Amino acid sequence: MSKIADFFKFRERNTSYKKELIAGITTFMTMAYVLVVQPGAIVGYGDAAFIIDANGVMITKEAIVVTCAIISGLITLLMALYANLPFALATGMGSNFMFGALIQSQQLSFGGAMAMTLISGVIFLLLTIFGIRDLIVKAIPKNIKISIGTAIGFFIAYLGFKNTGIAAFTESGMGMGNFTDPAVMLAVLGLVIIAILTAYKVNGAILIGIVIVTLLGIPAGVTTVPSTFAKVPDFTGLGNVMFNLDFKSVFSFSSVILIFTAFCGDFFSTLGTILGVSAKAGMLDENGDLPNIQQPFLVDAIGTCVGALTGNTVITTFVESSAGVEAGGRTGFTSVVVSVIFMIMVFLSPLVLMIPNAATGPALIFVGFLMISGFKDIDFADFSESFGPFVMIMFTVFTGSIASGISAGILAFVLIKTATGKFREVHPIMYVMAIPLICYFIYG
């Protein structure tokens, strides 16, 4: 045991097995919702256990849950052993919904989504290896970076309202849902529970809300209880999602937007999360930098590449890791604990799949709320800075397309800056990027 403590530098970072164990459990509790949300994001919410994609391949929810748990556990373990940091990783919110919506509408095959995710991960990996991180940070304006996450947040919240029935979407428009429906009533209750628990800073608020609504849904006839809560994974289903790469889908203008969105979501989410969580843990130096920051970046990039090969959308460092840090986690042993729990969940897929829309919907709405929180940081004092983000968010919300929204927002930003004589404020990379975006609207 002393060798393990020495390896993870317990004494140097003033921690203990007890603190790290509690921190690991806390981190997992706050991010466990990913195992519930991910299969729905890819396959769709509702009773359907699978979807047939554009290439005729059956993608099951069980396979998505299992591979998500396995890869989340393995990459989090890599973070523990290589970087010795209390960071946990899993499929990030954003790209999963973007690709999932296209898969469900038959506009993109599952293999196509994985091919684009892999390309995004390889780009991230190369930028990390060659140390070009700062160039990308400077090329994309702050307001555009913020609005990408905000636009995706609105999209996720929209899915939450739609899937729960809290809002009714018809050909004539949208309106209030049927609040006499037990499922809708439970969804509203779930949202209230999550909100109250969050207000009181209760760790795992989203997970607790999901569990309560799922249990209440049993007597209400909303939750269907499976015949067993644990089982050996169905490896037949896993065969359809692992190493399923369709590179033919990459050769289009729309794929450029999707790859760019996946990359930006991963890159900037990772940058912000690593610096933010490290600050809470007191790991930053006098200049506000994290020593050896390339290590967690490398793990994150490798995670996305491995994830794409095994049927997972972008793997990213979860900001929920901050909950474990606040609980005392300071070393990679916290991540080891998270990894072990993820591995255990591989055998509990029926327990995860019994969770109804009434329970997952409020989680989506709340995740959307968390993602739009950066909206306050957009500079509305300068019209040339705020018009692009406004267009991006509105296009995403009213067209129901993340790719279209991001494309329109970037083009609007470049256009208004150029038209107002502030073209020097636009990085050359943004001008180059505008060319395929224009082609996307013309030919896409």
C-alpha positions as CSV (number, residue, x, y, z in Angstrom):
1,M,0.0,0.0,0.0
2,S,2.9,2.3,0.8
3,K,4.2,1.8,-2.8
4,I,0.9,2.9,-4.2
5,A,0.8,6.0,-2.0
6,D,4.3,6.8,-3.1
7,F,3.5,6.3,-6.8
8,F,0.5,8.7,-6.6
9,K,2.5,11.1,-4.3
10,F,0.0,11.1,-1.4
11,R,2.4,12.8,1.0
12,E,3.5,15.5,-1.4
13,R,-0.1,16.4,-2.2
14,N,-1.3,16.1,1.4
15,T,-4.0,13.4,0.8
16,S,-4.9,9.9,1.9
17,Y,-6.6,6.7,0.7
18,K,-9.8,7.8,2.5
19,K,-9.9,11.2,0.9
20,E,-9.1,9.8,-2.6
21,L,-11.8,7.1,-2.2
22,I,-14.5,9.5,-1.2
23,A,-13.4,11.9,-4.0
24,G,-13.6,9.1,-6.6
25,I,-17.1,8.1,-5.6
26,T,-18.2,11.7,-5.5
27,T,-16.8,12.3,-9.1
28,F,-18.5,9.2,-10.4
29,M,-21.9,10.2,-8.8
30,T,-21.8,13.6,-10.5
31,M,-21.0,12.2,-14.0
32,A,-22.8,8.8,-13.9
33,Y,-25.6,10.4,-15.9
34,V,-23.4,10.0,-19.0
35,L,-24.3,6.3,-19.0
36,V,-28.0,7.2,-19.2
37,V,-27.7,10.1,-21.6
38,Q,-25.3,8.6,-24.1
39,P,-27.4,5.7,-25.5
40,G,-30.4,8.0,-25.9
41,A,-28.3,10.7,-27.6
42,I,-27.1,8.2,-30.2
43,V,-30.0,5.8,-30.7
44,G,-32.9,8.0,-29.6
45,Y,-35.1,8.3,-26.5
46,G,-38.1,6.2,-26.0
47,D,-38.8,2.4,-25.8
48,A,-36.8,1.5,-28.9
49,A,-33.7,-0.6,-27.9
50,F,-31.9,-0.1,-31.2
51,I,-31.8,1.8,-34.4
52,I,-30.9,0.8,-38.0
53,D,-28.5,3.4,-39.3
54,A,-28.1,4.7,-42.9
55,N,-25.9,1.8,-43.8
56,G,-28.3,-0.8,-42.5
57,V,-26.3,-1.5,-39.3
58,M,-28.2,-2.2,-36.1
59,I,-26.9,0.0,-33.2
60,T,-28.2,-1.0,-29.8
61,K,-28.5,1.0,-26.6
62,E,-27.0,-1.8,-24.7
63,A,-23.9,-1.8,-26.9
64,I,-23.5,2.0,-26.4
65,V,-23.8,1.8,-22.6
66,V,-21.3,-1.0,-22.4
67,T,-18.6,0.5,-24.7
68,C,-19.1,3.9,-23.0
69,A,-18.5,2.4,-19.6
70,I,-15.5,0.4,-20.7
71,I,-13.7,3.2,-22.6
72,S,-14.6,5.8,-19.9
73,G,-13.0,3.5,-17.3
74,L,-9.9,2.7,-19.4
75,I,-9.1,6.3,-20.4
76,T,-9.8,7.6,-16.9
77,L,-7.3,4.9,-15.7
78,L,-4.8,6.2,-18.2
79,M,-5.2,9.7,-16.8
80,A,-4.5,8.3,-13.4
81,L,-1.4,6.3,-14.2
82,Y,0.1,8.7,-16.8
83,A,-0.8,12.2,-15.6
84,N,-1.5,11.4,-11.9
85,L,-4.4,13.8,-11.9
86,P,-7.9,13.5,-10.3
87,F,-9.6,14.0,-13.7
88,A,-12.3,11.6,-15.1
89,L,-13.2,11.2,-18.7
90,A,-16.2,10.0,-20.7
91,T,-18.2,10.9,-23.8
92,G,-18.8,14.7,-23.7
93,M,-22.1,16.3,-24.1
94,G,-22.5,18.1,-27.4
95,S,-21.0,16.1,-30.2
96,N,-23.0,13.0,-29.1
97,F,-26.3,14.9,-29.7
98,M,-25.0,16.5,-32.9
99,F,-24.0,13.1,-34.4
100,G,-27.0,11.3,-32.8
101,A,-29.5,13.6,-34.4
102,L,-28.0,13.0,-37.8
103,I,-27.8,9.2,-37.3
104,Q,-31.5,9.1,-36.2
105,S,-32.6,11.1,-39.2
106,Q,-30.6,8.8,-41.5
107,Q,-28.5,11.7,-42.7
108,L,-25.3,10.1,-41.4
109,S,-24.3,6.5,-40.7
110,F,-23.0,5.5,-37.3
111,G,-19.7,4.6,-39.0
112,G,-19.6,8.1,-40.6
113,A,-20.0,9.7,-37.2
114,M,-17.1,7.6,-35.8
115,A,-14.9,8.4,-38.8
116,M,-15.4,12.1,-38.2
117,T,-14.8,11.7,-34.5
118,L,-11.6,9.8,-35.2
119,I,-10.3,12.6,-37.5
120,S,-11.2,15.2,-34.8
121,G,-9.2,13.1,-32.3
122,V,-6.2,12.7,-34.6
123,I,-6.1,16.5,-35.2
124,F,-6.2,17.1,-31.4
125,L,-3.5,14.5,-30.9
126,L,-1.2,16.1,-33.5
127,L,-1.7,19.6,-32.1
128,T,-0.8,18.3,-28.7
129,I,2.3,16.4,-29.8
130,F,3.6,19.3,-31.8
131,G,2.6,21.9,-29.2
132,I,0.4,24.1,-31.5
133,R,-2.3,24.5,-28.8
134,D,-1.7,28.3,-28.4
135,L,-2.2,28.9,-32.1
136,I,-5.7,27.4,-32.1
137,V,-6.6,29.3,-28.9
138,K,-5.6,32.6,-30.6
139,A,-7.2,31.8,-34.0
140,I,-10.8,31.3,-32.8
141,P,-12.3,34.4,-31.1
142,K,-13.4,34.2,-27.5
143,N,-17.1,35.0,-28.2
144,I,-17.2,32.3,-30.9
145,K,-15.8,29.7,-28.6
146,I,-18.3,30.6,-25.9
147,S,-21.2,30.6,-28.3
148,I,-20.4,27.1,-29.7
149,G,-21.0,25.6,-26.2
150,T,-24.0,27.9,-25.6
151,A,-25.7,26.9,-28.9
152,I,-25.2,23.2,-28.2
153,G,-26.6,23.8,-24.7
154,F,-29.8,25.2,-26.2
155,F,-30.1,22.3,-28.5
156,I,-29.7,19.8,-25.7
157,A,-32.3,21.6,-23.6
158,Y,-34.7,21.5,-26.6
159,L,-34.3,17.8,-26.8
160,G,-35.1,17.5,-23.1
161,F,-38.3,19.5,-23.5
162,K,-39.3,17.4,-26.6
163,N,-38.5,14.0,-25.3
164,T,-40.3,14.5,-22.0
165,G,-43.4,15.9,-23.5
166,I,-43.1,19.1,-21.4
167,A,-43.4,20.9,-24.7
168,A,-45.5,19.7,-27.6
169,F,-44.0,19.9,-31.1
170,T,-46.3,19.7,-34.0
171,E,-46.4,20.8,-37.7
172,S,-48.2,23.9,-36.7
173,G,-45.6,24.9,-34.1
174,M,-44.9,24.2,-30.5
175,G,-46.8,24.6,-27.3
176,M,-47.4,23.3,-23.8
177,G,-47.4,19.5,-23.3
178,N,-50.1,17.5,-21.6
179,F,-49.5,18.1,-17.9
180,T,-52.0,15.5,-16.8
181,D,-49.8,12.8,-18.4
182,P,-47.9,10.9,-15.5
183,A,-44.7,10.9,-17.6
184,V,-44.8,14.7,-18.0
185,M,-45.6,15.2,-14.3
186,L,-42.7,13.1,-13.3
187,A,-40.4,14.9,-15.7
188,V,-41.3,18.3,-14.2
189,L,-40.8,16.8,-10.7
190,G,-37.4,15.6,-11.8
191,L,-36.4,19.0,-13.0
192,V,-37.5,20.5,-9.7
193,I,-35.6,17.9,-7.7
194,I,-32.4,18.5,-9.7
195,A,-32.7,22.3,-9.4
196,I,-33.3,22.2,-5.6
197,L,-30.5,19.8,-5.0
198,T,-28.1,21.9,-7.1
199,A,-29.2,25.0,-5.2
200,Y,-28.1,23.3,-2.0
201,K,-24.9,22.1,-3.7
202,V,-25.6,18.4,-3.3
203,N,-23.1,16.3,-5.1
204,G,-24.7,14.1,-7.8
205,A,-27.9,16.2,-8.1
206,I,-28.5,15.0,-11.7
207,L,-28.0,11.3,-10.8
208,I,-30.2,11.6,-7.7
209,G,-33.0,13.2,-9.7
210,I,-32.8,10.4,-12.4
211,V,-32.9,7.7,-9.7
212,I,-35.9,9.3,-7.9
213,V,-38.0,9.8,-11.0
214,T,-37.1,6.2,-12.2
215,L,-38.3,4.7,-8.9
216,L,-41.5,6.8,-8.8
217,G,-42.2,5.8,-12.4
218,I,-42.6,2.2,-11.4
219,P,-46.0,2.5,-9.7
220,A,-47.0,5.2,-12.2
221,G,-46.5,2.8,-15.1
222,V,-43.8,4.9,-16.6
223,T,-40.8,2.8,-15.8
224,T,-40.5,-0.8,-17.1
225,V,-38.6,-3.0,-14.7
226,P,-36.3,-5.5,-16.4
227,S,-36.2,-9.2,-15.6
228,T,-32.6,-8.8,-14.4
229,F,-30.4,-5.9,-13.3
230,A,-27.1,-7.4,-14.2
231,K,-25.9,-9.5,-17.1
232,V,-22.9,-10.3,-19.2
233,P,-22.6,-7.8,-22.1
234,D,-24.0,-8.8,-25.5
235,F,-20.8,-9.0,-27.6
236,T,-22.9,-9.4,-30.8
237,G,-24.2,-5.9,-30.4
238,L,-20.7,-4.6,-29.5
239,G,-19.4,-6.0,-32.8
240,N,-21.6,-3.5,-34.7
241,V,-20.3,-0.4,-33.0
242,M,-16.6,-1.2,-32.5
243,F,-14.3,-0.5,-35.4
244,N,-17.3,0.7,-37.4
245,L,-15.7,3.5,-39.6
246,D,-17.4,4.8,-42.7
247,F,-14.9,7.2,-44.3
248,K,-17.1,7.8,-47.4
249,S,-19.2,10.1,-45.3
250,V,-16.2,12.4,-44.7
251,F,-16.0,13.6,-48.3
252,S,-18.6,16.4,-48.1
253,F,-18.7,20.0,-47.1
254,S,-21.0,19.3,-44.1
255,S,-18.4,16.8,-42.7
256,V,-15.9,19.7,-42.4
257,I,-18.4,21.5,-40.1
258,L,-19.1,18.4,-38.1
259,I,-15.4,17.7,-37.6
260,F,-14.6,21.3,-36.7
261,T,-17.5,21.3,-34.1
262,A,-16.4,18.0,-32.6
263,F,-12.8,19.2,-32.4
264,C,-13.6,22.6,-30.9
265,G,-16.0,21.1,-28.4
266,D,-13.3,18.7,-27.2
267,F,-10.3,21.1,-27.4
268,F,-11.8,24.1,-25.6
269,S,-13.8,22.0,-23.1
270,T,-10.7,20.2,-22.2
271,L,-8.6,23.4,-21.9
272,G,-11.2,25.1,-19.7
273,T,-11.9,22.0,-17.5
274,I,-8.2,21.2,-16.9
275,L,-7.3,24.7,-15.9
276,G,-10.5,25.3,-13.9
277,V,-10.3,22.0,-11.9
278,S,-6.6,22.4,-11.4
279,A,-7.2,25.8,-10.0
280,K,-9.6,24.4,-7.4
281,A,-7.0,21.8,-6.5
282,G,-4.3,24.4,-6.1
283,M,-2.1,22.8,-8.9
284,L,-1.5,25.9,-11.0
285,D,1.8,27.8,-10.9
286,E,2.3,31.5,-10.3
287,N,1.5,32.2,-13.9
288,G,-1.8,30.4,-13.8
289,D,-0.5,27.4,-15.8
290,L,-0.6,23.7,-15.1
291,P,2.8,22.2,-15.2
292,N,3.0,19.3,-17.7
293,I,-0.4,20.3,-19.1
294,Q,0.5,18.3,-22.3
295,Q,0.0,15.1,-20.3
296,P,-3.8,15.5,-19.7
297,F,-4.2,16.9,-23.2
298,L,-2.5,13.9,-24.6
299,V,-4.7,11.5,-22.6
300,D,-7.8,13.4,-23.8
301,A,-6.7,13.2,-27.4
302,I,-5.9,9.5,-27.2
303,G,-9.3,9.0,-25.5
304,T,-11.1,10.5,-28.5
305,C,-9.2,8.4,-31.0
306,V,-9.7,5.1,-29.0
307,G,-13.3,6.1,-28.3
308,A,-14.0,6.5,-32.0
309,L,-12.6,3.1,-32.8
310,T,-14.9,1.6,-30.1
311,G,-18.1,3.3,-30.9
312,N,-17.9,6.4,-28.7
313,T,-18.3,10.1,-29.6
314,V,-15.7,12.6,-28.4
315,I,-14.1,11.5,-25.1
316,T,-13.4,14.5,-23.0
317,T,-12.3,15.5,-19.4
318,F,-15.5,16.1,-17.4
319,V,-15.9,19.3,-15.4
320,E,-17.7,17.2,-12.8
321,S,-14.2,16.2,-11.7
322,S,-14.2,19.4,-9.7
323,A,-16.7,17.7,-7.3
324,G,-14.1,15.1,-6.5
325,V,-11.4,17.8,-6.1
326,E,-13.7,19.7,-3.7
327,A,-14.1,16.4,-1.7
328,G,-10.4,16.2,-1.3
329,G,-9.1,14.4,-4.4
330,R,-5.6,15.5,-5.4
331,T,-4.0,12.5,-7.2
332,G,-4.7,10.0,-9.9
333,F,-5.9,7.5,-7.3
334,T,-9.2,9.4,-7.4
335,S,-9.4,8.6,-11.1
336,V,-8.6,4.9,-10.3
337,V,-11.7,4.8,-8.1
338,V,-13.8,6.3,-10.9
339,S,-12.3,3.9,-13.4
340,V,-13.2,0.8,-11.3
341,I,-16.8,1.9,-10.8
342,F,-17.2,2.5,-14.6
343,M,-15.9,-1.1,-15.2
344,I,-18.5,-2.5,-12.7
345,M,-21.2,-0.7,-14.6
346,V,-20.4,-2.8,-17.7
347,F,-22.4,-5.6,-16.1
348,L,-25.3,-3.4,-15.0
349,S,-26.6,-2.2,-18.4
350,P,-30.2,-3.4,-17.8
351,L,-30.3,-1.2,-14.7
352,V,-29.3,1.8,-16.9
353,L,-31.6,1.0,-19.8
354,M,-34.7,0.8,-17.6
355,I,-34.5,4.6,-17.0
356,P,-37.4,6.3,-18.8
357,N,-37.5,9.6,-20.8
358,A,-39.3,11.2,-17.8
359,A,-36.0,10.7,-15.9
360,T,-33.5,11.5,-18.6
361,G,-35.3,14.5,-20.0
362,P,-34.8,16.7,-17.0
363,A,-31.2,15.7,-17.0
364,L,-30.9,16.9,-20.6
365,I,-32.6,20.2,-19.7
366,F,-30.2,20.7,-16.8
367,V,-27.1,19.8,-18.8
368,G,-28.3,22.3,-21.4
369,F,-28.6,24.9,-18.7
370,L,-25.0,24.2,-17.5
371,M,-23.7,24.5,-21.1
372,I,-25.4,27.9,-21.7
373,S,-24.0,29.4,-18.5
374,G,-21.1,30.9,-20.6
375,F,-23.6,33.1,-22.4
376,K,-23.0,35.8,-19.8
377,D,-19.4,36.1,-20.9
378,I,-20.2,37.1,-24.5
379,D,-19.3,40.8,-25.1
380,F,-22.6,42.4,-26.1
381,A,-21.1,45.9,-25.8
382,D,-19.4,45.5,-29.2
383,F,-21.9,44.7,-32.0
384,S,-19.2,43.2,-34.2
385,E,-18.3,40.8,-31.5
386,S,-21.9,39.7,-30.5
387,F,-23.6,39.5,-33.9
388,G,-21.9,36.2,-34.8
389,P,-22.7,34.5,-31.5
390,F,-26.3,35.7,-31.8
391,V,-26.7,34.3,-35.3
392,M,-25.0,31.0,-34.2
393,I,-27.4,30.5,-31.3
394,M,-30.6,31.5,-33.2
395,F,-29.8,29.3,-36.2
396,T,-29.1,26.3,-34.0
397,V,-32.3,26.8,-32.0
398,F,-34.7,27.5,-34.9
399,T,-33.2,25.1,-37.5
400,G,-32.5,22.3,-35.1
401,S,-29.1,21.9,-36.6
402,I,-25.9,22.4,-34.7
403,A,-23.7,22.3,-37.8
404,S,-25.8,25.0,-39.6
405,G,-25.8,27.2,-36.5
406,I,-22.1,27.1,-36.0
407,S,-21.4,27.6,-39.8
408,A,-23.8,30.6,-39.9
409,G,-22.3,32.1,-36.7
410,I,-18.7,32.0,-38.0
411,L,-19.7,33.4,-41.4
412,A,-21.7,36.2,-39.7
413,F,-18.7,37.0,-37.4
414,V,-16.2,37.2,-40.4
415,L,-18.7,39.2,-42.5
416,I,-19.5,41.9,-39.9
417,K,-15.9,42.3,-38.9
418,T,-14.9,42.8,-42.6
419,A,-17.8,45.1,-43.4
420,T,-17.0,47.4,-40.4
421,G,-13.4,47.7,-41.3
422,K,-12.2,45.5,-38.5
423,F,-10.9,42.7,-40.8
424,R,-7.5,42.8,-39.0
425,E,-9.2,41.5,-35.9
426,V,-10.0,38.3,-37.7
427,H,-7.3,35.6,-37.7
428,P,-6.3,34.4,-41.2
429,I,-7.4,30.9,-40.2
430,M,-10.9,32.2,-39.8
431,Y,-10.9,33.5,-43.4
432,V,-9.7,30.1,-44.7
433,M,-12.3,28.4,-42.6
434,A,-15.1,30.5,-44.2
435,I,-14.5,29.0,-47.6
436,P,-15.8,25.5,-46.9
437,L,-18.6,27.0,-44.7
438,I,-19.9,29.0,-47.6
439,C,-19.7,25.8,-49.8
440,Y,-21.7,24.0,-47.0
441,F,-24.7,26.3,-47.4
442,I,-24.5,26.2,-51.2
443,Y,-24.0,22.5,-51.7
444,G,-24.8,21.0,-48.3
